[in-house]
């Protein structure tokens, strides 16, 4: 049984970066083996992965419970690689379902150190990249974000973890653009990452995560600098890639900007397109509302902001003002 589990674990790790649609089947197969033969050192990793799947399918509470079970089991089995893999999945993908993003920063750095000591450079890199992303998306000072990205980017270079380095560079360049330190504030054309050079490389390598990352940051910057036409064009480009990051990454943060972009261009769309994109917005908001019930500190004010924008676009000014006030009040309460 242990031999089978080792093989399946290797397959799961490979499929995570390639054919992610197979992950639920593989995770369920491994759990079936554990139920029949008992747990092993790879069980915590599998339970954590299964928890992610449950959350992606909408059962957030049960998914979180599987994540907690996985963390508890890491104390029983002393295999360091399984521990770092489990901690990475939990802190990168699950913990924010119930905990404020800022409170996850320290565990990510601790897990990075454990992974480094275990020689698990892949998970070490994943924790560094996630640390910088969480710092940025939790409202960290832009100067601090840029400095941390520079510091940890050098570590990722030494580890030769290019994919995670690219993602970290996206965040650093976004911070530089938002600080007004970029010549073109809506493009990633700076010292550490040049999209004009790197996008063809990412496309040639079929690096869908990297492509999605570049286009998402473009969407975000274009929206924030009120270039809604380019934001919408980038949004349309990234749709075919973002699900590969999607349920395993910052899908809700991505969809926040997608929703805001839809509302920004909505008045200028044809009626048929308005209906189409409003249905998409409804689906995004339905998901956001559900997650806000579990982690209001991370999502409720964002849901309210989008609803305020929707009310404004629909010329419901009083309702819009009330929702803006609520979004600001709740956002301040969770700083």
Beta strands, then each sheet from edge to edge (+ up, - down):
end
